[in-house]
């Protein structure tokens, strides 16, 4: 087997193993989103983003404090859009897989499963891209005391 063929085979095997290991089923959106974040950032989990800055978790006040916080703002906007479609993001179950550093939602005819999964997929990818902006100083912020300015529109 050539070196190139061996590399392709190794990538395919890794992809199949990733698919088998990371398909999230029925544990609830928070658990699924947590798995996406852990896969994309390699370091953090949903707990690292809960009450981060002014827009992560239940915080939704003021101007986002950094690029990571902007990811949370966009995620909240995406969930709002899903809610306007009649979806309940917190109770929606979806399936996804991880392959070659990417998260992909498994196609489904259910519009809510699709919408919420894509919201979480985009946020997890945003966290990965903005990992260098994550600042421990902004963890567990009290939004009412620390967040100022107008909340950006979606």
N, C-alpha and C positions, 0 to 999 in steps of 0.2 A: 504494500500500500504506500503510495507517495505521501510526502509530508503534507501537501495541500489537501489531499483526500482525507488524511488522518485528522487534520485540523477541522475540516468540514464535518466529519463524523463526530468529533468531540463536541463541536458546537451544537449539532443536532441532538446528541445524547444529553447534553447539558440543558437544552431547551425542553426536551421531553421530561427530564427530571424536574426542571423548574415548574413545568406545567403540572405535573403530578403533585408536587409539593406545595404549590401556592394557589391552587384553585380554591377560592373561598366559597363556602356553601352555607347559607342559612344561619349564620351566627349573629346577624344583625349588622346594620350599616357601620356602627362604630368599630366593631371587631374587623369588618372587612376593610374599612378605611385605615385602621391601624396596620393591618398586614400590608396594604399598599405603601404606606409611609415607610415602614420598616424595610421593605424591599428596595424602594427607590433611594432612600437616604443612607442605608446600611448602618446607621448609627442611632437614629431617633425613632420614637414611636408617637402615637397620638398624644400620649401624656406630655410629651415635650412641647406640644403646640396648644394644649388646653390652657386657656388664660394667658397666652403669650401676646404681648403687645396690646393694641386697642381693638383688634378684630378677630382674634382666635378664641374659640370656645364661646362662652356667653358674652364676651366683650364685643360691643359693636358701637363704640363711641369715638368721636374725634377722627383725626387724620391718622392713617396707619404710620407706625413708627419706623418701619424699614421695609425692605423688599419682601421679607418673610411674612410680615404682617399684611402686606398687599395680597399675598397668596390667599390668606384667610379671608380678606375682604371679597376677593373674586369668588371664593368658594361659597361664601354666604349669599352672594348675588346669584350664583348658579342654583343654590338650594331654593332661593326665593322664586326663581323662574320655574323650577320643578313644582313648587307649591302652587303657583298660578296655573299649572297644567292639571292640578288636582292630585298631585303626588304628596306623600308624607315621607320625606327623606329619612327621618329617624327610624322608620319601621320598614323601609323598603329593603328587600333582599335581592342581591345580584350575584353574579359569578364573574370572575376575572381570572386571567392567567398572567404570569410573568415570563418574558422571553427576551434574552439579549438586552438586559437593562431597560426594558420597556414593560409597562403594564398595559394590558389590553382587556377591555370588557368583552365578555362572551356575548355574541349577538343573541338578541331575544326579541320576540314580538311585543313584549310588555313595555310600553312607553316609559313607565315610571322606573322600572329596573334599569332601562337603558339610560335615561336622563340622569338618575342619581349616580349610577356607576361612572358615567362620563364626568360628572362634577368631581367625584372623588379622584378619578384618574388624573384629571387636569390639575387638581390641587396637589396631589402627591408628586406629580412631575414638576410643578412649580417649586415645591419645597426642595426637590433635588437640585434644580437649576439655581436656586437662591440659597443653597446650604451655607455658602460663605458669608451670608448676611445674618445668620442666626446669632443672636446676642443673648447670653445668659442673663444679662441685666433686665431684659424684657420679659423673662419668665415670671409667671404668677403676679402680673401687674394688677393693680386695682384700677380698673378703667375709669371709674367715676372720679378718682383723685388724680390720675396721671394723664388722661387723654383729653386733649384740647382741640378746639377748632371744629369746623363743620365736618360731619360724616360725609364722605364722598358718595355721589350717586352711583348706582350700578350702571 
